[in-house]
Amino acid sequence: MQKLGQLLLQAIQAVLGTMLLLSVVLICANAFGRYVLHKPVIWAEEVLGYSLVWMVYLGAIVVTATDQHLRMDLLAQLLSRKTQLVLRLIGNAVFIATGLLIVYQSRDSISVFKHHSQVANLPMDVMHMVIPVSFVAIVVLLVFLSIEDIRALARDGAPTSDKPT
């Protein structure tokens, strides 16, 4: 199961890298078209906007999987490792509940998007689908990470990693 998770994470990172490179190419092509050929790529701004949104949400999955979220942990560092672990579990539980609410609300909200974007003719339901998909992935990741932390807490109170909370 862990190997599958690593493969999925690598696939998401590859997609993010590809999207970033294609975005740079599109920006350059649009600038060349606009200022040299006087014929801009009219759909470029719209596609770049949606790709940025996709990169943010897919990047959130990577950040969660690698435990790289920004934290204000000055006070938490003063607590015992066991207390830090308990606080991390509480934070995970709050985020899981919030993530599930977002997924539930997205289901109804996205289903009404039957139209396409104005210039690039992108299907709006597909463009917004990244929100529930990314939150499902994050919730699943947090459940697995929380199970590992609960096992560590039951075993000896030490977190499964040396990363600060």
N, C-alpha and C positions, 0 to 999 in steps of 0.2 A: 504494500500500500504506500509506503514511504517513497519507493522508487517511482511509482506512478505520480505522486505529488511533485517530485523533483522534475520529472519529464514535463508535466503540465506547467510548472513554473518556468522552465527553460523555454517552452513554446510561447508562453506569454511574453517573456523577455525578448524573444526573437521577433514576435509581432510588433512589440513596442519599438525595437530598433529599426525594423523595416518601415514602420509608420513614420518615425522621425526622419529617416533618410529620404523617404518619398516626399515628405513635407518640405524638406530643404530643396529638393529638386523642383517641386512645384512652385515654391517661392521664387527661386532663381528663374524658372521658365516664365513666370508671370512678370517679373521685373524686366526680363529681356524683351518679352512681347510688348509690354507697356511702353518702355522707354526707347527701345531700338526699332521695333517693328511697328509701333503705334497701334498694336492690336493685342490688348490684354486678354488673358485667359479669364473670361467673365465668371466662371464658376469656381475659380481658385479660392477666393476668400471664404466662400460658403463651405467648401470641402475642408479647408484648413481649420475652420472653426469647429466643425464636427470632429475632425481627427484629433484636435486638441482635447476635446471633451473625452473622447475614447481613450486617449493616452493617459489622462488624469485618472479615470476610473480603473483602467487596467493596471496602471502604476500603483494604485492603492492596494491591489491584490499582492503585488510584489513586495511593497513596503510592509504589509501585514505578515506575509510569509517569512520575511527575513527579519522581522521584529525591529524595524528601523523607524517607527513613528517617533516624532518629536515628543519629548516629555519634559515636564517641569518636575524634576525628581530631586531637587535640592533637599527638601524635607524627607522624602522617602529614603534617601541614603542614610539618614540617621536612625532609621528603624531596623529592627532585626530582619534577617533574610526571610524568616517565616512570615512576619507581618507584611513584608514587601510582596511576598507570593500571594498572600490572602488578598491584599489590595489589588494586585494584578488580576486575580480571579474575579473580584467584584467588578472591576473595570471591563473585563471581557464579557461578563454577564450583562452589563448595561449595554455594551455595544451590540451584543447578539440580539437582545430584545429590540433595540433601535433598528438594527439591520433587518430583522424580520418584519418590523412595521413598514419599513421602506419598501421591501419586496412586496408585501401585501398591498400597499397603496399603489405601487407602480403597476401592478397587474391590472387594476381598473383604469388607471390613468392612461397607460400606453394603448390599451385596447381601443380607445376612441380616436387615436391617430390613424386616420385612413388616407390622409393627404400626402403629397410629396413636397419637397422643398421647392422654392420658387425658381431658382436658377439652375441648380445642378440636378434637379428632379430626383432627389434621394428620398426613399420611403421613410417617413418620419417615425413610424413604429419601430423600424430596424435601428434608426439612429439613436432612439431613446432606450432600446433594449439593453444597452450596456449597463445601465443603472441597476436593474434587478439582477442581471447576470453577475456583475462584480460583487454586489452585496451578498448574493448566495455563496459565492466563492469565499468571501471574507468570513462569513458566518461559519461555514464548514471548517475553514482554517482555524478560527478561534475556538471552535468546539474541540478539535483535535489537540490544539495547544493547551487548552484548559484541562483536558483529560490527562495529558502528560504532567502538567503542573499539580493536579490533584494527586496523581500517583507519587510524585516527588514529595509532596506535602505529607502524604500518608507514610511514606518510606522513612524520611528523615528530616523533612521540613526544608530541604534545600531545593532551590529552583533547578529545572532541568538544564538551564544554560547559565553562563556567567554574565549574560547581558543585564545591564541595570534595568530596573522597572521604571 
